Amino acid sequence: MNGRHGGPRHGGPDGSDGPGGRRRRPGPPQRPVPAPEQPPGPAPARPPRRPMPGAGPGGYQRQQGDLLGGPGQPPAPRPMPRRPRPPVGPPPDERPTEVLHLDHDRFAEPRHPDAPDDYVDEHEGDLFDDDEDRPGDRDELDDLADLDDEDVAEERPRRRGRRVLGWVAAVGVIVLLAGAAWFGARELLGFGYADYEGAGERDVLVRVEEGDTTNAIAEKLRAADVVASAKAFVEASEDDSRVRAIQPGYYMLKTRMSGANAADRMVTPGSRVGRLEIRGGTQLDDITQPDGSVTPGVLSLISTASCADLNGTSTCVPPEELRAAAESADLTALGVPEWAAQPAAEAEGARAIEGLVVPGVYDVRPGSTAPELLTGVLTESAQRLRATGLPDRAEGTGKTPYEILVIASIIEREAVKQDFAKVSRVIHNRLAEGMRLEMDSTINYALDRPTVRTSAEDRARAGAYNTYQNTGLPPTPIAAPSKEAVTAALDPAEGEWLFFVKCEKNGLSCFAVTNEEHNQNRREAQARGAY
């Protein structure tokens, strides 16, 4: 029976599956395999067919012509669907090409071992033809492989060596570039700094001026070769408050010091040299006290300030050299202001510069000559006098600037600061009345004595500075007047006093208009032990 019940299917005459069927591609030719030889003898008997089992009592026996699933017969179970098997091998070509058919007849019969090969190589000497007999071909290939292995073995160390040398060179270049970048950045951005080692070599002087910052000081030290770089000093003194408190002046250091040693040296008390301090009331010459002690004058103080041991050599300038320079040099060249030069030139000897060195702290450079020392001090003093109002403010007083300076020096020696303005009024009133000043301080100046009181004999002695004998002011100031004394001379207190006397132990004075009041003040002062 044809169809789906197992009957044979017949294709078309051209081998297709029928009308509209697709042509089946023939498979690859199969090489015939020789059939195994059968031993001689009779053929094996065919096994008997097993008869179908009959129906038992009360059972149903299938008859010819019965259909499955007919009446009276249970339906056959429906087969379970099967999972499709995955394709094995490469997927089929959707567009099959023409397949060359080999002649199967050539291999129909078994091939004799000694029969020649029907396939002829078209290329002789083919290295991949295993049918061609080439003596030693395997050995030659092995020899070539061995040579290649030897060349590779020799080439690998050389390549490895060149590779190592290349890495070393690259690292060297990187190190050089990094070093150059570091030093360049250090100079431009201040990452690093040069610094000497040790405590230094030769003595050298460096001046710190008013307003100098730590950076300014560091730059001066670098310029003097004290430190290798300003940064070395700044870094060493960054956390040292003593460095920020360094005062103006000359400091003796050494060349080629480390930044730390330079900072430590500058804050050492003995490192500052050339410091000169003039107090109010100091005279040009020394004064011998009643107990025999000597109060140094301006010339002696300048001499002491000039002293230093610079590289084993003393730089002291004796007071005698200073005095000689004051007596012989041109006052204007020494720094005396013009408004004081002409009247001061009329003084005797070195007293020409008396009172022109006002109180304060000065810095003199050790190693300077006598004229250089005087010029430095007098020039700076003139600037300080200008700050007090001289010469400008003297115009409204009826006195010359130099006369104001003389009055200020007398005030400095006669009274304490609380009485400066009143004593100034007494001097101005007496000069206005044409009275002699009768100031004991002017007599003692000529005698180089520090006391205020004078004897009858002292007052009777003739001299330019004896204001008991002479009317008017002495020829020069008698001491270094302070700023307060100059201010009092320019602006005296209001009053009609003509007399005063020291009446208290603390130095305060009592003032009077008449001589009778003055004598009463004197008696009371003596009773209190004021003098």
Buried (B, 14 or more C-beta within 10 A) or exposed (E): EEEEEEEEEEEEEEEEEEEEEEEEEEEEEEEEEEEEEEEEEEEEEEEEEEEEEEEEEEEEEEEEEEEEEEEEEEEEEEEEEEEEEEEEEEEEEEEEEEEEEEEEEEBEEEEEEEEEEEEEEEEEEEEEEEEEEEEEEEEEEEEEEEEEEEEEEEEEEEEEEEEEEEEEEEEEEEEEEEEEEEEEEBEEEEEEBBBBEEEBEEBBBBBBEEEBEBEEBBBBBBEBBBBBBBBBBBBBBEEBEEBEEBEBBBBBBBBBBBBBBBBBBBBEEEBBBBBBEBEBBBBBBBBEEEEEEEBBBBBBBBBBBBBBEBEEEEBBBEBEBBBBBBEEBEBBEBBBBEBBBEBBEEBEEBBBBBBBBBBBEBBBBBBBEBBBBBBBBBEBBBEBBEEBBBBEBBEEBEBBBBBBBBBBBBBBBBBEBEBBBBBBBBBBBBBEEEEBBBBBBBBBBBBEBBBBEBEEEBBEBEBBBBBBBBEEBBBBBBBBBBBBBBBBBBBBBEEEBBBBBBBBEEBEBBBBEEEEBBEBBBEEBEEEEBB
